[in-house]
């Protein structure tokens, strides 16, 4: 029997997404005798307690009868229940210092941690996540910020719309100036970005055209791995080799900084990878005024990401010479949109999408008692690091 508990989110600010929607819970209960679901009451969810109750789900604070506990964001240490299996985004796989205390607490409490972010196919392709909706919201915010900066048009905020369908209606009649947008990446985040730029009528062009031509209408270019990186000596790009030896590659992005108005960044990054550009590349030749850093790594692929702002106040400026944080839309600054929980602006849509992937790819394996995919995503087993995550040994040491 798989006794699932949907935990209430405890991280501040509260996240209002869910792992399974009421309709998905109802479907699971109807179609399987081997699943039970208990939901902790919560006032901050995008789906109300009443909706879960109507779906036939048990609501109660006590989840000790559950063997699988599902959340979204990191669980506060004081809310962890010992000896349970948890699924959530722990943000520990990159040795994030702000979650080291959480890692130690999970080890002390004999917890098994399956991290959504680590659920991957054999080739490293992510199985589950909110990236698509991060791309949608991030692209919208990037276009909105450029309009605010230039005064050429105005867009409303995403979180003020009921859902994605309502957001689409806000684009009716929108006419954009002849801007150039560079979009990086090819995964879920980028798919969300592409949804928005195509909806608002921006035309895709090839990289060579983008670099060489001026256009009388708005255009975008999508830059994938081979467009962004090249081997320092061989001048080639092979995806697998790049991911195994990223330090042997350099960025090819610099020419795009001299003809781009908005950068929408959707690439995965870690500290071994080259940045798109460096701070010293920010000079008179750089034309970028707005950066939507949707993958959002502080001092990461975008070196002037100075950390997160909030959903309510997503844009800040970075001074082109001092690199100090400023207010947005100032002449001597570049505007940066960096928010860690972008999908929370469309929580009901994002939750439905996430739950579908969870049901389709993961729950069956959990019912069977596990799989290679789940094993590769298990950071802790009964409080101990698994073989796949031995590299976290120094991070996990008390």
PAPA-426394 format. One record per residue (C-alpha): residue number from 0; x negated, y negated, z negated. Coordinates in nm, 4 decimals, always signed. Layout:
// PAPA-426394
i: NUM, px: X, py: Y, pz: Z
...
//
This chain:
// PAPA-426394
i: 0, px: +0.0000, py: +0.0000, pz: +0.0000
i: 1, px: -0.1293, py: -0.3447, pz: +0.0968
i: 2, px: -0.0107, py: -0.5860, pz: -0.1723
i: 3, px: -0.0796, py: -0.9315, pz: -0.0300
i: 4, px: -0.0792, py: -1.2432, pz: -0.2442
i: 5, px: -0.0678, py: -1.5870, pz: -0.0814
i: 6, px: -0.2462, py: -1.8147, pz: -0.3258
i: 7, px: -0.1671, py: -2.1831, pz: -0.3750
i: 8, px: -0.4465, py: -2.4108, pz: -0.2584
i: 9, px: -0.6425, py: -2.5576, pz: -0.5459
i: 10, px: -0.9084, py: -2.7621, pz: -0.3699
i: 11, px: -0.8704, py: -3.1406, pz: -0.3889
i: 12, px: -0.7481, py: -3.2978, pz: -0.1677
i: 13, px: -0.4857, py: -3.0234, pz: -0.1334
i: 14, px: -0.4704, py: -2.8389, pz: +0.1972
i: 15, px: -0.1169, py: -2.7666, pz: +0.3151
i: 16, px: -0.1907, py: -2.4907, pz: +0.5675
i: 17, px: -0.1056, py: -2.1258, pz: +0.4975
i: 18, px: -0.2459, py: -1.7902, pz: +0.6078
i: 19, px: +0.1030, py: -1.6518, pz: +0.6828
i: 20, px: +0.4196, py: -1.8503, pz: +0.7518
i: 21, px: +0.7602, py: -1.7515, pz: +0.6083
i: 22, px: +0.8715, py: -1.6140, pz: +0.9479
i: 23, px: +0.5536, py: -1.4055, pz: +0.9751
i: 24, px: +0.6032, py: -1.2705, pz: +0.6212
i: 25, px: +0.9613, py: -1.1758, pz: +0.7091
i: 26, px: +0.8431, py: -0.9945, pz: +1.0240
i: 27, px: +0.5737, py: -0.8033, pz: +0.8330
i: 28, px: +0.8150, py: -0.6938, pz: +0.5599
i: 29, px: +1.0695, py: -0.5826, pz: +0.8190
i: 30, px: +0.8214, py: -0.3873, pz: +1.0282
i: 31, px: +0.6055, py: -0.2188, pz: +0.7639
i: 32, px: +0.6868, py: -0.0174, pz: +0.4511
i: 33, px: +0.3197, py: -0.0343, pz: +0.3516
i: 34, px: +0.3059, py: -0.4109, pz: +0.2888
i: 35, px: +0.4348, py: -0.6218, pz: +0.0019
i: 36, px: +0.3923, py: -1.0007, pz: -0.0153
i: 37, px: +0.3924, py: -1.2291, pz: -0.3192
i: 38, px: +0.3590, py: -1.6063, pz: -0.2830
i: 39, px: +0.2405, py: -1.8418, pz: -0.5555
i: 40, px: +0.4774, py: -2.1420, pz: -0.5711
i: 41, px: +0.3219, py: -2.4626, pz: -0.4363
i: 42, px: +0.4506, py: -2.8159, pz: -0.3899
i: 43, px: +0.1827, py: -2.9084, pz: -0.1343
i: 44, px: +0.2375, py: -2.6454, pz: +0.1370
i: 45, px: +0.3748, py: -2.7444, pz: +0.4769
i: 46, px: +0.6217, py: -2.4569, pz: +0.4335
i: 47, px: +0.8357, py: -2.4935, pz: +0.1217
i: 48, px: +0.8935, py: -2.2349, pz: -0.1508
i: 49, px: +1.2575, py: -2.2288, pz: -0.0401
i: 50, px: +1.1544, py: -2.1219, pz: +0.3123
i: 51, px: +0.9543, py: -1.8295, pz: +0.1710
i: 52, px: +1.2389, py: -1.7307, pz: -0.0591
i: 53, px: +1.4808, py: -1.7395, pz: +0.2340
i: 54, px: +1.2439, py: -1.5091, pz: +0.4227
i: 55, px: +1.2788, py: -1.2523, pz: +0.1456
i: 56, px: +0.9376, py: -1.3065, pz: -0.0116
i: 57, px: +0.8738, py: -1.2783, pz: -0.3872
i: 58, px: +0.7664, py: -1.6070, pz: -0.5478
i: 59, px: +0.5698, py: -1.5948, pz: -0.8724
i: 60, px: +0.2507, py: -1.7365, pz: -1.0249
i: 61, px: +0.1150, py: -1.4016, pz: -1.1421
i: 62, px: -0.0728, py: -1.2246, pz: -0.8601
i: 63, px: -0.2352, py: -0.9509, pz: -1.0689
i: 64, px: -0.0246, py: -0.6887, pz: -0.8890
i: 65, px: -0.1825, py: -0.7875, pz: -0.5530
i: 66, px: -0.4993, py: -0.6287, pz: -0.4150
i: 67, px: -0.5551, py: -0.8743, pz: -0.1276
i: 68, px: -0.5433, py: -1.2484, pz: -0.1999
i: 69, px: -0.5307, py: -1.4885, pz: +0.0947
i: 70, px: -0.5913, py: -1.8632, pz: +0.0964
i: 71, px: -0.7368, py: -2.1207, pz: +0.3312
i: 72, px: -0.9962, py: -2.3438, pz: +0.1623
i: 73, px: -1.2450, py: -2.2593, pz: -0.1133
i: 74, px: -1.0836, py: -2.1361, pz: -0.4358
i: 75, px: -1.1742, py: -2.3411, pz: -0.7449
i: 76, px: -1.3832, py: -2.1330, pz: -0.9871
i: 77, px: -1.1242, py: -2.1552, pz: -1.2648
i: 78, px: -0.8541, py: -2.0103, pz: -1.0338
i: 79, px: -1.0482, py: -1.6977, pz: -0.9320
i: 80, px: -0.8959, py: -1.3671, pz: -1.0510
i: 81, px: -1.1612, py: -1.1041, pz: -1.1352
i: 82, px: -1.1920, py: -0.7763, pz: -0.9428
i: 83, px: -0.9809, py: -0.8906, pz: -0.6460
i: 84, px: -1.0451, py: -0.8988, pz: -0.2704
i: 85, px: -1.0190, py: -1.2536, pz: -0.1350
i: 86, px: -0.9886, py: -1.3843, pz: +0.2199
i: 87, px: -1.0583, py: -1.7558, pz: +0.2690
i: 88, px: -1.3069, py: -1.9957, pz: +0.4271
i: 89, px: -1.5829, py: -1.9944, pz: +0.1637
i: 90, px: -1.8318, py: -2.2220, pz: +0.3459
i: 91, px: -2.1258, py: -2.0307, pz: +0.2012
i: 92, px: -2.2779, py: -1.8551, pz: +0.5058
i: 93, px: -2.4986, py: -2.1578, pz: +0.5805
i: 94, px: -2.6061, py: -2.1786, pz: +0.2133
i: 95, px: -2.3936, py: -2.4879, pz: +0.1564
i: 96, px: -2.5215, py: -2.6255, pz: -0.1762
i: 97, px: -2.1801, py: -2.7590, pz: -0.2831
i: 98, px: -2.0411, py: -2.4023, pz: -0.2928
i: 99, px: -2.3316, py: -2.2298, pz: -0.4690
i: 100, px: -2.1429, py: -2.2434, pz: -0.8003
i: 101, px: -1.8452, py: -2.0721, pz: -0.6309
i: 102, px: -2.0738, py: -1.7973, pz: -0.4983
i: 103, px: -2.2141, py: -1.7335, pz: -0.8472
i: 104, px: -1.8653, py: -1.7254, pz: -1.0007
i: 105, px: -1.7404, py: -1.4707, pz: -0.7446
i: 106, px: -2.0396, py: -1.2492, pz: -0.8214
i: 107, px: -1.9809, py: -1.2765, pz: -1.1958
i: 108, px: -1.6119, py: -1.1888, pz: -1.1512
i: 109, px: -1.6840, py: -0.8772, pz: -0.9428
i: 110, px: -1.4975, py: -1.0217, pz: -0.6420
i: 111, px: -1.4987, py: -0.8904, pz: -0.2845
i: 112, px: -1.5112, py: -1.1804, pz: -0.0374
i: 113, px: -1.4072, py: -1.1451, pz: +0.3265
i: 114, px: -1.4749, py: -1.4770, pz: +0.4993
i: 115, px: -1.2452, py: -1.5710, pz: +0.7897
i: 116, px: -1.5326, py: -1.7552, pz: +0.9546
i: 117, px: -1.7346, py: -1.4325, pz: +0.9741
i: 118, px: -1.4631, py: -1.2230, pz: +1.1423
i: 119, px: -1.6245, py: -1.1737, pz: +1.4833
i: 120, px: -1.6265, py: -0.9390, pz: +1.7796
i: 121, px: -1.9498, py: -0.7488, pz: +1.8428
i: 122, px: -2.0790, py: -1.0243, pz: +2.0713
i: 123, px: -2.0369, py: -1.2896, pz: +1.8028
i: 124, px: -1.7100, py: -1.4351, pz: +1.9351
i: 125, px: -1.4941, py: -1.5646, pz: +1.6486
i: 126, px: -1.1647, py: -1.3806, pz: +1.6050
i: 127, px: -0.9698, py: -1.6097, pz: +1.3788
i: 128, px: -0.9698, py: -1.9775, pz: +1.2915
i: 129, px: -0.8093, py: -2.3177, pz: +1.3227
i: 130, px: -1.0523, py: -2.4456, pz: +1.5864
i: 131, px: -0.7905, py: -2.4965, pz: +1.8576
i: 132, px: -0.5937, py: -2.7412, pz: +1.6425
i: 133, px: -0.9115, py: -2.9086, pz: +1.5180
i: 134, px: -0.9851, py: -2.9764, pz: +1.8857
i: 135, px: -0.6360, py: -3.1152, pz: +1.9490
i: 136, px: -0.6421, py: -3.3528, pz: +1.6525
i: 137, px: -1.0072, py: -3.4507, pz: +1.7009
i: 138, px: -0.9593, py: -3.5336, pz: +2.0690
i: 139, px: -0.6506, py: -3.7420, pz: +1.9902
i: 140, px: -0.8367, py: -3.9284, pz: +1.7154
i: 141, px: -1.1325, py: -3.9936, pz: +1.9451
i: 142, px: -0.9114, py: -4.1429, pz: +2.2168
i: 143, px: -0.7189, py: -4.3366, pz: +1.9511
i: 144, px: -1.0425, py: -4.4794, pz: +1.8059
i: 145, px: -1.1583, py: -4.6000, pz: +2.1477
i: 146, px: -0.8242, py: -4.7733, pz: +2.1990
i: 147, px: -0.8511, py: -4.9383, pz: +1.8574
i: 148, px: -1.2029, py: -5.0526, pz: +1.9351
i: 149, px: -1.1282, py: -5.2009, pz: +2.2765
i: 150, px: -0.7657, py: -5.3062, pz: +2.2299
i: 151, px: -0.6887, py: -5.1445, pz: +2.5679
i: 152, px: -0.4065, py: -4.9237, pz: +2.4308
i: 153, px: -0.2693, py: -4.7894, pz: +2.1041
i: 154, px: -0.2003, py: -4.4370, pz: +1.9847
i: 155, px: -0.0072, py: -4.3351, pz: +1.6732
i: 156, px: -0.1474, py: -4.0986, pz: +1.4096
i: 157, px: -0.1098, py: -3.7218, pz: +1.4528
i: 158, px: -0.0073, py: -3.6497, pz: +1.0937
i: 159, px: +0.2946, py: -3.8768, pz: +1.1308
i: 160, px: +0.4388, py: -3.6414, pz: +1.3942
i: 161, px: +0.6483, py: -3.3420, pz: +1.2911
i: 162, px: +0.4645, py: -3.1006, pz: +1.5193
i: 163, px: +0.2554, py: -3.0635, pz: +1.8353
i: 164, px: +0.5587, py: -3.0960, pz: +2.0610
i: 165, px: +0.6400, py: -3.4321, pz: +1.9019
i: 166, px: +0.2781, py: -3.5417, pz: +1.9472
i: 167, px: +0.2948, py: -3.4687, pz: +2.3197
i: 168, px: +0.5935, py: -3.7040, pz: +2.3524
i: 169, px: +0.3807, py: -3.9922, pz: +2.2186
i: 170, px: +0.1650, py: -3.9769, pz: +2.5341
i: 171, px: +0.4514, py: -4.0722, pz: +2.7625
i: 172, px: +0.3567, py: -4.3855, pz: +2.9590
i: 173, px: -0.0007, py: -4.3960, pz: +2.8231
i: 174, px: -0.2404, py: -4.5467, pz: +3.0786
i: 175, px: -0.6090, py: -4.5157, pz: +2.9985
i: 176, px: -0.8869, py: -4.7331, pz: +3.1427
i: 177, px: -1.1589, py: -4.5789, pz: +3.3605
i: 178, px: -1.3502, py: -4.4269, pz: +3.0690
i: 179, px: -1.5971, py: -4.1378, pz: +3.0846
i: 180, px: -1.5692, py: -3.8616, pz: +2.8240
i: 181, px: -1.8338, py: -3.5951, pz: +2.7612
i: 182, px: -1.6950, py: -3.2772, pz: +2.6001
i: 183, px: -1.9381, py: -3.0217, pz: +2.4570
i: 184, px: -1.8714, py: -2.6547, pz: +2.3961
i: 185, px: -1.6603, py: -2.3674, pz: +2.5286
i: 186, px: -1.4872, py: -2.2136, pz: +2.2264
i: 187, px: -1.1541, py: -2.2666, pz: +2.0534
i: 188, px: -1.2337, py: -2.6225, pz: +1.9468
i: 189, px: -1.3131, py: -2.7168, pz: +2.3050
i: 190, px: -0.9948, py: -2.5502, pz: +2.4323
i: 191, px: -0.7985, py: -2.7797, pz: +2.2000
i: 192, px: -0.9890, py: -3.0840, pz: +2.3244
i: 193, px: -0.9189, py: -2.9872, pz: +2.6849
i: 194, px: -0.5476, py: -2.9526, pz: +2.6095
i: 195, px: -0.5322, py: -3.3170, pz: +2.5045
i: 196, px: -0.7501, py: -3.4725, pz: +2.7761
i: 197, px: -0.5501, py: -3.2887, pz: +3.0414
i: 198, px: -0.2184, py: -3.3898, pz: +2.8814
i: 199, px: -0.3116, py: -3.7587, pz: +2.8912
i: 200, px: -0.4117, py: -3.7342, pz: +3.2574
i: 201, px: -0.7912, py: -3.7465, pz: +3.2469
i: 202, px: -0.9582, py: -3.5881, pz: +3.5524
i: 203, px: -1.2337, py: -3.3272, pz: +3.5226
i: 204, px: -1.5492, py: -3.3824, pz: +3.7289
i: 205, px: -1.8699, py: -3.1845, pz: +3.7742
i: 206, px: -2.1831, py: -3.2769, pz: +3.5748
i: 207, px: -2.3752, py: -3.4159, pz: +3.8723
i: 208, px: -2.0812, py: -3.6352, pz: +3.9788
i: 209, px: -2.0354, py: -3.7547, pz: +3.6227
i: 210, px: -2.3991, py: -3.8603, pz: +3.5955
i: 211, px: -2.4272, py: -4.0248, pz: +3.9365
i: 212, px: -2.0895, py: -4.1865, pz: +4.0131
i: 213, px: -1.8703, py: -4.4643, pz: +3.8831
i: 214, px: -1.4968, py: -4.3901, pz: +3.8874
i: 215, px: -1.1892, py: -4.6104, pz: +3.9100
i: 216, px: -0.9925, py: -4.3713, pz: +3.6848
i: 217, px: -1.0670, py: -4.1876, pz: +3.3556
i: 218, px: -1.2787, py: -3.8719, pz: +3.3880
i: 219, px: -1.4302, py: -3.6062, pz: +3.1659
i: 220, px: -1.7053, py: -3.3472, pz: +3.1983
i: 221, px: -1.7204, py: -3.0218, pz: +3.0028
i: 222, px: -2.0766, py: -2.9306, pz: +2.9068
i: 223, px: -2.1382, py: -2.5674, pz: +2.8105
i: 224, px: -2.4555, py: -2.4062, pz: +2.6786
i: 225, px: -2.6477, py: -2.4056, pz: +3.0062
i: 226, px: -2.5612, py: -2.7728, pz: +3.0613
i: 227, px: -2.6789, py: -2.8685, pz: +2.7119
i: 228, px: -2.9950, py: -2.6668, pz: +2.6488
i: 229, px: -3.3017, py: -2.5459, pz: +2.8366
i: 230, px: -3.5997, py: -2.3385, pz: +2.7335
i: 231, px: -3.8948, py: -2.5665, pz: +2.6582
i: 232, px: -4.1355, py: -2.3703, pz: +2.8785
i: 233, px: -3.9307, py: -2.1505, pz: +3.1130
i: 234, px: -3.6734, py: -2.4256, pz: +3.1928
i: 235, px: -3.3983, py: -2.1609, pz: +3.1855
i: 236, px: -3.0978, py: -2.0840, pz: +2.9668
i: 237, px: -2.9806, py: -1.7395, pz: +2.8570
i: 238, px: -2.7005, py: -1.7401, pz: +2.6013
i: 239, px: -2.8144, py: -1.4401, pz: +2.3958
i: 240, px: -3.1776, py: -1.5536, pz: +2.3911
i: 241, px: -3.0728, py: -1.9047, pz: +2.2911
i: 242, px: -2.8729, py: -1.7769, pz: +1.9928
i: 243, px: -3.1651, py: -1.5542, pz: +1.8867
i: 244, px: -3.4381, py: -1.8167, pz: +1.9401
i: 245, px: -3.2763, py: -2.1641, pz: +1.9416
i: 246, px: -3.6000, py: -2.3261, pz: +1.8263
i: 247, px: -3.7522, py: -2.2461, pz: +2.1693
i: 248, px: -3.4977, py: -2.4718, pz: +2.3417
i: 249, px: -3.4529, py: -2.8461, pz: +2.3821
i: 250, px: -3.1451, py: -3.0562, pz: +2.4495
i: 251, px: -3.0516, py: -3.1647, pz: +2.8033
i: 252, px: -2.7864, py: -3.4076, pz: +2.6826
i: 253, px: -2.9885, py: -3.7327, pz: +2.6928
i: 254, px: -2.8862, py: -3.8429, pz: +3.0471
i: 255, px: -2.5192, py: -3.8245, pz: +2.9389
i: 256, px: -2.5783, py: -4.0754, pz: +2.6583
i: 257, px: -2.6414, py: -4.3392, pz: +2.9265
i: 258, px: -2.3091, py: -4.3080, pz: +3.1099
i: 259, px: -2.0578, py: -4.1854, pz: +2.8488
i: 260, px: -1.8009, py: -4.3896, pz: +2.6564
i: 261, px: -1.6603, py: -4.1170, pz: +2.4277
i: 262, px: -1.8418, py: -3.8044, pz: +2.3097
i: 263, px: -1.6156, py: -3.5208, pz: +2.1904
i: 264, px: -1.8384, py: -3.2659, pz: +2.0223
i: 265, px: -1.7094, py: -2.9092, pz: +1.9976
i: 266, px: -2.0277, py: -2.6990, pz: +1.9798
i: 267, px: -2.1365, py: -2.4676, pz: +1.7011
i: 268, px: -2.4558, py: -2.5863, pz: +1.5328
i: 269, px: -2.6990, py: -2.4799, pz: +1.2634
i: 270, px: -3.0317, py: -2.6179, pz: +1.1457
i: 271, px: -3.2403, py: -2.4096, pz: +1.3881
i: 272, px: -3.0679, py: -2.5598, pz: +1.6947
i: 273, px: -3.1727, py: -2.8773, pz: +1.8759
i: 274, px: -2.9514, py: -3.1817, pz: +1.8231
i: 275, px: -2.7729, py: -3.3329, pz: +2.1228
i: 276, px: -2.9874, py: -3.6438, pz: +2.0753
i: 277, px: -3.1977, py: -3.8000, pz: +1.8009
i: 278, px: -3.1600, py: -4.1312, pz: +1.6175
i: 279, px: -3.4552, py: -4.2742, pz: +1.8089
i: 280, px: -3.2595, py: -4.2207, pz: +2.1330
i: 281, px: -3.0056, py: -4.4817, pz: +2.0210
i: 282, px: -3.1130, py: -4.7930, pz: +2.2085
i: 283, px: -2.9841, py: -5.0389, pz: +2.4712
i: 284, px: -2.9452, py: -4.7599, pz: +2.7281
i: 285, px: -2.6948, py: -4.5672, pz: +2.5134
i: 286, px: -2.3394, py: -4.6391, pz: +2.6295
i: 287, px: -2.1497, py: -4.4183, pz: +2.3809
i: 288, px: -1.9303, py: -4.6282, pz: +2.1530
i: 289, px: -1.7071, py: -4.3549, pz: +2.0076
i: 290, px: -1.7989, py: -4.0068, pz: +1.8818
i: 291, px: -1.5399, py: -3.7501, pz: +1.7772
i: 292, px: -1.7632, py: -3.4993, pz: +1.5970
i: 293, px: -1.5041, py: -3.2261, pz: +1.5706
i: 294, px: -1.7378, py: -2.9448, pz: +1.4624
i: 295, px: -1.8473, py: -3.1923, pz: +1.1955
i: 296, px: -2.1928, py: -3.1058, pz: +1.0611
i: 297, px: -2.3439, py: -3.3892, pz: +0.8597
i: 298, px: -2.6778, py: -3.4829, pz: +1.0214
i: 299, px: -2.6152, py: -3.1968, pz: +1.2629
i: 300, px: -2.5809, py: -3.1850, pz: +1.6429
i: 301, px: -2.4733, py: -3.5503, pz: +1.6115
i: 302, px: -2.7519, py: -3.7042, pz: +1.3983
i: 303, px: -2.5426, py: -4.0037, pz: +1.2929
i: 304, px: -2.2696, py: -3.7955, pz: +1.1310
i: 305, px: -2.3044, py: -3.9350, pz: +0.7785
i: 306, px: -2.0448, py: -3.7015, pz: +0.6265
i: 307, px: -1.6686, py: -3.6741, pz: +0.6115
i: 308, px: -1.4022, py: -3.9393, pz: +0.5999
i: 309, px: -1.0392, py: -3.8524, pz: +0.5283
i: 310, px: -0.7329, py: -3.7751, pz: +0.7395
i: 311, px: -0.5831, py: -4.1099, pz: +0.6354
i: 312, px: -0.9045, py: -4.2999, pz: +0.7222
i: 313, px: -1.0901, py: -4.0861, pz: +0.9781
i: 314, px: -1.3208, py: -4.3393, pz: +1.1484
i: 315, px: -1.6324, py: -4.5141, pz: +1.0238
i: 316, px: -1.9090, py: -4.7068, pz: +1.1937
i: 317, px: -2.2837, py: -4.6362, pz: +1.2002
i: 318, px: -2.5144, py: -4.9343, pz: +1.2638
i: 319, px: -2.7233, py: -4.8770, pz: +1.5766
i: 320, px: -3.0502, py: -4.9963, pz: +1.4185
i: 321, px: -3.0288, py: -4.9319, pz: +1.0450
i: 322, px: -2.7999, py: -4.6242, pz: +1.0735
i: 323, px: -2.6149, py: -4.7490, pz: +0.7666
i: 324, px: -2.2460, py: -4.6702, pz: +0.7298
i: 325, px: -2.0238, py: -4.9641, pz: +0.8269
i: 326, px: -1.6594, py: -5.0351, pz: +0.8905
i: 327, px: -1.5224, py: -4.9103, pz: +1.2246
i: 328, px: -1.4977, py: -5.1013, pz: +1.5535
i: 329, px: -1.7944, py: -5.3382, pz: +1.4984
i: 330, px: -2.0047, py: -5.4518, pz: +1.7949
i: 331, px: -2.3395, py: -5.3324, pz: +1.6550
i: 332, px: -2.2062, py: -4.9957, pz: +1.5387
i: 333, px: -2.1041, py: -4.6659, pz: +1.6951
i: 334, px: -1.7697, py: -4.5320, pz: +1.5737
i: 335, px: -1.7766, py: -4.1783, pz: +1.4313
i: 336, px: -1.4710, py: -3.9614, pz: +1.3651
i: 337, px: -1.5740, py: -3.6925, pz: +1.1137
i: 338, px: -1.3074, py: -3.5128, pz: +0.9097
i: 339, px: -1.3438, py: -3.1650, pz: +0.7577
i: 340, px: -0.9792, py: -3.0586, pz: +0.7675
i: 341, px: -0.8474, py: -3.1914, pz: +1.0991
i: 342, px: -0.5949, py: -2.9074, pz: +1.1550
i: 343, px: -0.4193, py: -3.0260, pz: +0.8409
i: 344, px: -0.2679, py: -3.3038, pz: +1.0525
i: 345, px: -0.0592, py: -3.0367, pz: +1.2311
i: 346, px: -0.0285, py: -2.7850, pz: +0.9469
i: 347, px: +0.2820, py: -2.5955, pz: +1.0551
i: 348, px: +0.1607, py: -2.5362, pz: +1.4118
i: 349, px: -0.1916, py: -2.4534, pz: +1.2933
i: 350, px: -0.0602, py: -2.2062, pz: +1.0343
i: 351, px: +0.1593, py: -2.0258, pz: +1.2891
i: 352, px: -0.1357, py: -1.9894, pz: +1.5264
i: 353, px: -0.3667, py: -1.8680, pz: +1.2466
i: 354, px: -0.1144, py: -1.6169, pz: +1.1112
i: 355, px: -0.0596, py: -1.4696, pz: +1.4582
i: 356, px: -0.4321, py: -1.3985, pz: +1.4930
i: 357, px: -0.4459, py: -1.2559, pz: +1.1400
i: 358, px: -0.1577, py: -1.0161, pz: +1.2063
i: 359, px: -0.2809, py: -0.9176, pz: +1.5513
i: 360, px: -0.6471, py: -0.8544, pz: +1.4709
i: 361, px: -0.7025, py: -0.8080, pz: +1.0956
i: 362, px: -0.4021, py: -0.6825, pz: +0.8957
i: 363, px: -0.3902, py: -0.3431, pz: +1.0704
i: 364, px: -0.7567, py: -0.2868, pz: +0.9845
i: 365, px: -0.6924, py: -0.3873, pz: +0.6218
i: 366, px: -0.4068, py: -0.1368, pz: +0.6071
i: 367, px: -0.6399, py: +0.1347, pz: +0.7358
i: 368, px: -0.8888, py: +0.0506, pz: +0.4626
i: 369, px: -1.1367, py: -0.1454, pz: +0.6714
i: 370, px: -1.3240, py: -0.1623, pz: +1.0023
i: 371, px: -1.6614, py: -0.2671, pz: +1.1423
i: 372, px: -1.5213, py: -0.6170, pz: +1.1985
i: 373, px: -1.4122, py: -0.6494, pz: +0.8361
i: 374, px: -1.7363, py: -0.4970, pz: +0.7091
i: 375, px: -1.9408, py: -0.7540, pz: +0.9059
i: 376, px: -1.7305, py: -1.0343, pz: +0.7522
i: 377, px: -1.7591, py: -0.9099, pz: +0.3928
i: 378, px: -2.0086, py: -1.1379, pz: +0.2188
i: 379, px: -1.9590, py: -0.9871, pz: -0.1280
i: 380, px: -1.8493, py: -0.6331, pz: -0.2171
i: 381, px: -1.7535, py: -0.6017, pz: -0.5841
i: 382, px: -1.9629, py: -0.9046, pz: -0.6678
i: 383, px: -2.2762, py: -0.7975, pz: -0.4752
i: 384, px: -2.4136, py: -0.9266, pz: -0.1460
i: 385, px: -2.3606, py: -0.6861, pz: +0.1437
i: 386, px: -2.6367, py: -0.5826, pz: +0.3816
i: 387, px: -2.5233, py: -0.8284, pz: +0.6522
i: 388, px: -2.5668, py: -1.1204, pz: +0.4120
i: 389, px: -2.8938, py: -1.0290, pz: +0.2394
i: 390, px: -3.0388, py: -1.3540, pz: +0.3760
i: 391, px: -2.8276, py: -1.5338, pz: +0.1125
i: 392, px: -3.0268, py: -1.3680, pz: -0.1681
i: 393, px: -3.2066, py: -1.6871, pz: -0.2797
i: 394, px: -2.8798, py: -1.8853, pz: -0.2539
i: 395, px: -2.6903, py: -1.6260, pz: -0.4582
i: 396, px: -2.9583, py: -1.5947, pz: -0.7270
i: 397, px: -2.8535, py: -1.7414, pz: -1.0624
//
